[in-house]
Amino acid sequence: MNDEARYNRMSSLIDVRDVLNKRLAVIGSGGRMGLQVCELLLRAGVGTGEDGRICLIDGQDVEVPNLLYGYCEADVKKSKVDAQAEHLLEINSSVNVNKRCRRITRKDKGEIVSLARDSHLLCWFIDDPVVSEMTNACHDICPQVQAHFLERADVAEVAISIPGVTPPLTKTLGHRRYQSIGGAQALGVDVSFVTSFVAGVCLRLLIGDGKGADLLPAYGNAPLYVIGLRRALMFSDMPQDQIRSIYVVAV
């Protein structure tokens, strides 16, 4: 398929040639956030050039509850990375997919560091104590993005790490306290709101400074974004009337 025709509607935002050969690694790729972010980045052309690549890392299989986001009934009992790779190839047969179907442990530290050296961006969509050790080891190698939903608050945190520019991810994530406003997990449009924002962050990092400015609000290289979902976002020191907003936290 002609790339010019495929990406014509994106030409006002980015030069797609800047992302075709980018190499992306996604740890925890098969979760609801990782799944949607990978799809959005692929649709923007990431990993489809001759030297491009999307590396999927996830150790879980698709289960019935996962059908709420992105998977099909035929995917149940498949590994998440196999099902995800099939889906990405259906969207764009030119994508170069590298699959690693396993849970990351401390023994994989050397492999993750090596992967970072061969990637333009690492994305982390898992919440595990091992992650902190891994992100610190990769901090001076390549940019990183880590994003997660907080279980007891309708809030998502999105942090970025840029070598020589921002602090490590461990200095930005998990240091603020939030008050829960409801027991329901964020679903549907709220998840899409966050994943679209995360994909924009990733594209901006992949493209580089000075480009892709229209993809995100002009926050520069802010290391932490806090996204309020549902009705309100309540910090312990903030009023209770903030409606689905994005806050930049200077760390």
BELCORRA-V687736 format. One record per residue. N is the residue number from 1. PHI is phi in whole degrees, -180 to 180 (none if undefined). PSI is psi in whole degrees, -180 to 180 (* if undefined). OMEGA is omega as a letter, one per 20 degrees, with the letter a starting at -180 (* if undefined). Layout:
n=N phi=PHI psi=PSI omega=OMEGA
n=N phi=PHI psi=PSI omega=OMEGA
//
This chain:
n=1 phi=none psi=142 omega=a
n=2 phi=-68 psi=122 omega=a
n=3 phi=-64 psi=-36 omega=a
n=4 phi=-62 psi=-41 omega=r
n=5 phi=-71 psi=-40 omega=a
n=6 phi=-62 psi=-43 omega=a
n=7 phi=-105 psi=16 omega=a
n=8 phi=-56 psi=-41 omega=a
n=9 phi=-76 psi=-10 omega=r
n=10 phi=-95 psi=-8 omega=a
n=11 phi=-62 psi=-24 omega=r
n=12 phi=-78 psi=-16 omega=a
n=13 phi=-99 psi=-48 omega=a
n=14 phi=-142 psi=160 omega=r
n=15 phi=-90 psi=107 omega=a
n=16 phi=-59 psi=-26 omega=r
n=17 phi=-61 psi=-21 omega=r
n=18 phi=-73 psi=-18 omega=a
n=19 phi=-117 psi=-15 omega=a
n=20 phi=-58 psi=-39 omega=a
n=21 phi=-100 psi=15 omega=r
n=22 phi=-76 psi=146 omega=a
n=23 phi=-112 psi=120 omega=a
n=24 phi=-118 psi=137 omega=r
n=25 phi=-121 psi=130 omega=a
n=26 phi=-123 psi=114 omega=r
n=27 phi=-97 psi=124 omega=a
n=28 phi=82 psi=38 omega=a
n=29 phi=-69 psi=-23 omega=a
n=30 phi=-91 psi=-1 omega=r
n=31 phi=-76 psi=175 omega=a
n=32 phi=-65 psi=-33 omega=r
n=33 phi=-78 psi=-47 omega=a
n=34 phi=-61 psi=-40 omega=a
n=35 phi=-60 psi=-48 omega=a
n=36 phi=-74 psi=-37 omega=r
n=37 phi=-65 psi=-43 omega=r
n=38 phi=-59 psi=-43 omega=a
n=39 phi=-64 psi=-44 omega=a
n=40 phi=-63 psi=-41 omega=r
n=41 phi=-69 psi=-38 omega=r
n=42 phi=-62 psi=-43 omega=a
n=43 phi=-64 psi=-20 omega=r
n=44 phi=-87 psi=-2 omega=r
n=45 phi=104 psi=-5 omega=a
n=46 phi=-61 psi=131 omega=r
n=47 phi=83 psi=7 omega=a
n=48 phi=-103 psi=-6 omega=r
n=49 phi=-80 psi=173 omega=a
n=50 phi=-59 psi=-37 omega=a
n=51 phi=-102 psi=4 omega=a
n=52 phi=-82 psi=165 omega=a
n=53 phi=-168 psi=144 omega=r
n=54 phi=-119 psi=118 omega=r
n=55 phi=-100 psi=121 omega=a
n=56 phi=-103 psi=128 omega=a
n=57 phi=-130 psi=116 omega=r
n=58 phi=-163 psi=137 omega=a
n=59 phi=-103 psi=9 omega=a
n=60 phi=-105 psi=161 omega=r
n=61 phi=-100 psi=159 omega=r
n=62 phi=-74 psi=129 omega=r
n=63 phi=-118 psi=166 omega=a
n=64 phi=-56 psi=-43 omega=r
n=65 phi=-60 psi=-23 omega=r
n=66 phi=-70 psi=-11 omega=r
n=67 phi=-68 psi=-11 omega=r
n=68 phi=-65 psi=-24 omega=a
n=69 phi=-140 psi=105 omega=r
n=70 phi=83 psi=-26 omega=a
n=71 phi=-94 psi=162 omega=r
n=72 phi=-113 psi=163 omega=a
n=73 phi=-57 psi=-35 omega=a
n=74 phi=-67 psi=-16 omega=a
n=75 phi=-83 psi=-18 omega=a
n=76 phi=-57 psi=132 omega=a
n=77 phi=81 psi=-8 omega=r
n=78 phi=-77 psi=159 omega=r
n=79 phi=-67 psi=147 omega=a
n=80 phi=-61 psi=-38 omega=a
n=81 phi=-69 psi=-34 omega=r
n=82 phi=-67 psi=-47 omega=r
n=83 phi=-64 psi=-41 omega=a
n=84 phi=-66 psi=-43 omega=r
n=85 phi=-62 psi=-41 omega=r
n=86 phi=-61 psi=-42 omega=a
n=87 phi=-65 psi=-43 omega=a
n=88 phi=-65 psi=-39 omega=r
n=89 phi=-68 psi=-29 omega=r
n=90 phi=-68 psi=-33 omega=r
n=91 phi=-74 psi=-45 omega=a
n=92 phi=-149 psi=108 omega=a
n=93 phi=-69 psi=-9 omega=r
n=94 phi=-86 psi=-8 omega=a
n=95 phi=-68 psi=140 omega=r
n=96 phi=-99 psi=110 omega=a
n=97 phi=-109 psi=131 omega=r
n=98 phi=-114 psi=126 omega=a
n=99 phi=-113 psi=136 omega=r
n=100 phi=-134 psi=101 omega=a
n=101 phi=-92 psi=82 omega=r
n=102 phi=-167 psi=159 omega=r
n=103 phi=-81 psi=135 omega=a
n=104 phi=-76 psi=131 omega=r
n=105 phi=-126 psi=176 omega=a
n=106 phi=-61 psi=-26 omega=r
n=107 phi=-66 psi=-19 omega=a
n=108 phi=-92 psi=6 omega=a
n=109 phi=-56 psi=-46 omega=a
n=110 phi=-62 psi=-40 omega=r
n=111 phi=-67 psi=-40 omega=r
n=112 phi=-66 psi=-41 omega=r
n=113 phi=-62 psi=-42 omega=r
n=114 phi=-63 psi=-39 omega=r
n=115 phi=-65 psi=-39 omega=r
n=116 phi=-62 psi=-39 omega=a
n=117 phi=-66 psi=-23 omega=a
n=118 phi=-104 psi=13 omega=a
n=119 phi=-126 psi=154 omega=r
n=120 phi=-90 psi=-16 omega=a
n=121 phi=-162 psi=136 omega=r
n=122 phi=-108 psi=133 omega=r
n=123 phi=-117 psi=133 omega=a
n=124 phi=-117 psi=120 omega=r
n=125 phi=-125 psi=36 omega=r
n=126 phi=-130 psi=150 omega=r
n=127 phi=-114 psi=96 omega=a
n=128 phi=-147 psi=140 omega=r
n=129 phi=-56 psi=-29 omega=a
n=130 phi=-64 psi=-29 omega=a
n=131 phi=-60 psi=-42 omega=a
n=132 phi=-57 psi=-45 omega=r
n=133 phi=-63 psi=-41 omega=a
n=134 phi=-68 psi=-46 omega=a
n=135 phi=-65 psi=-37 omega=r
n=136 phi=-64 psi=-40 omega=a
n=137 phi=-65 psi=-27 omega=a
n=138 phi=-99 psi=-1 omega=a
n=139 phi=-58 psi=-40 omega=a
n=140 phi=-91 psi=7 omega=a
n=141 phi=-102 psi=-52 omega=a
n=142 phi=-153 psi=163 omega=r
n=143 phi=-62 psi=152 omega=r
n=144 phi=-138 psi=152 omega=r
n=145 phi=-130 psi=135 omega=r
n=146 phi=-131 psi=133 omega=a
n=147 phi=-142 psi=144 omega=r
n=148 phi=-159 psi=158 omega=r
n=149 phi=-93 psi=140 omega=r
n=150 phi=-84 psi=132 omega=a
n=151 phi=-65 psi=-35 omega=a
n=152 phi=-110 psi=18 omega=r
n=153 phi=-149 psi=146 omega=r
n=154 phi=-82 psi=66 omega=a
n=155 phi=-141 psi=144 omega=r
n=156 phi=-121 psi=142 omega=r
n=157 phi=-111 psi=135 omega=r
n=158 phi=-129 psi=118 omega=a
n=159 phi=-120 psi=147 omega=r
n=160 phi=-124 psi=152 omega=r
n=161 phi=-133 psi=124 omega=r
n=162 phi=-124 psi=122 omega=a
n=163 phi=-53 psi=129 omega=r
n=164 phi=77 psi=0 omega=a
n=165 phi=-120 psi=-48 omega=a
n=166 phi=-117 psi=164 omega=r
n=167 phi=-68 psi=166 omega=r
n=168 phi=-62 psi=159 omega=a
n=169 phi=-58 psi=-33 omega=a
n=170 phi=-67 psi=-16 omega=r
n=171 phi=-89 psi=-10 omega=a
n=172 phi=-114 psi=-39 omega=a
n=173 phi=-84 psi=146 omega=r
n=174 phi=75 psi=19 omega=a
n=175 phi=-108 psi=1 omega=r
n=176 phi=-114 psi=154 omega=a
n=177 phi=-107 psi=136 omega=a
n=178 phi=-123 psi=150 omega=r
n=179 phi=-102 psi=129 omega=a
n=180 phi=-67 psi=141 omega=r
n=181 phi=-119 psi=7 omega=a
n=182 phi=172 psi=158 omega=a
n=183 phi=-87 psi=-18 omega=a
n=184 phi=-74 psi=141 omega=r
n=185 phi=-75 psi=154 omega=r
n=186 phi=-68 psi=131 omega=a
n=187 phi=-134 psi=170 omega=r
n=188 phi=57 psi=-125 omega=a
n=189 phi=-63 psi=-29 omega=r
n=190 phi=-65 psi=-42 omega=r
n=191 phi=-64 psi=-42 omega=r
n=192 phi=-62 psi=-37 omega=r
n=193 phi=-60 psi=-45 omega=a
n=194 phi=-71 psi=-47 omega=a
n=195 phi=-65 psi=-35 omega=r
n=196 phi=-64 psi=-40 omega=r
n=197 phi=-65 psi=-45 omega=a
n=198 phi=-62 psi=-42 omega=r
n=199 phi=-61 psi=-38 omega=r
n=200 phi=-64 psi=-41 omega=r
n=201 phi=-60 psi=-47 omega=a
n=202 phi=-62 psi=-45 omega=r
n=203 phi=-62 psi=-41 omega=a
n=204 phi=-64 psi=-39 omega=r
n=205 phi=-70 psi=-38 omega=r
n=206 phi=-68 psi=-37 omega=a
n=207 phi=-74 psi=-39 omega=a
n=208 phi=108 psi=166 omega=a
n=209 phi=-61 psi=143 omega=r
n=210 phi=88 psi=-4 omega=r
n=211 phi=-128 psi=159 omega=r
n=212 phi=68 psi=26 omega=a
n=213 phi=-62 psi=-27 omega=a
n=214 phi=-81 psi=-4 omega=a
n=215 phi=-74 psi=-27 omega=a
n=216 phi=-139 psi=160 omega=r
n=217 phi=-56 psi=154 omega=a
n=218 phi=-79 psi=74 omega=a
n=219 phi=-102 psi=7 omega=r
n=220 phi=63 psi=-134 omega=a
n=221 phi=-107 psi=44 omega=r
n=222 phi=-56 psi=133 omega=a
n=223 phi=-79 psi=-18 omega=a
n=224 phi=-144 psi=131 omega=r
n=225 phi=-119 psi=134 omega=r
n=226 phi=-116 psi=122 omega=a
n=227 phi=-111 psi=118 omega=r
n=228 phi=-86 psi=135 omega=a
n=229 phi=-114 psi=169 omega=r
n=230 phi=64 psi=-132 omega=a
n=231 phi=-85 psi=-40 omega=a
n=232 phi=-156 psi=158 omega=r
n=233 phi=-120 psi=123 omega=a
n=234 phi=-126 psi=111 omega=r
n=235 phi=-85 psi=165 omega=r
n=236 phi=-64 psi=-23 omega=a
n=237 phi=-116 psi=23 omega=a
n=238 phi=-124 psi=154 omega=r
n=239 phi=-65 psi=165 omega=a
n=240 phi=-97 psi=20 omega=a
n=241 phi=-119 psi=24 omega=r
n=242 phi=-85 psi=129 omega=a
n=243 phi=-108 psi=119 omega=r
n=244 phi=26 psi=77 omega=a
n=245 phi=-122 psi=161 omega=r
n=246 phi=-111 psi=122 omega=r
n=247 phi=-109 psi=139 omega=r
n=248 phi=-99 psi=128 omega=a
n=249 phi=-110 psi=117 omega=r
n=250 phi=-81 psi=126 omega=a
n=251 phi=-112 psi=* omega=*
//
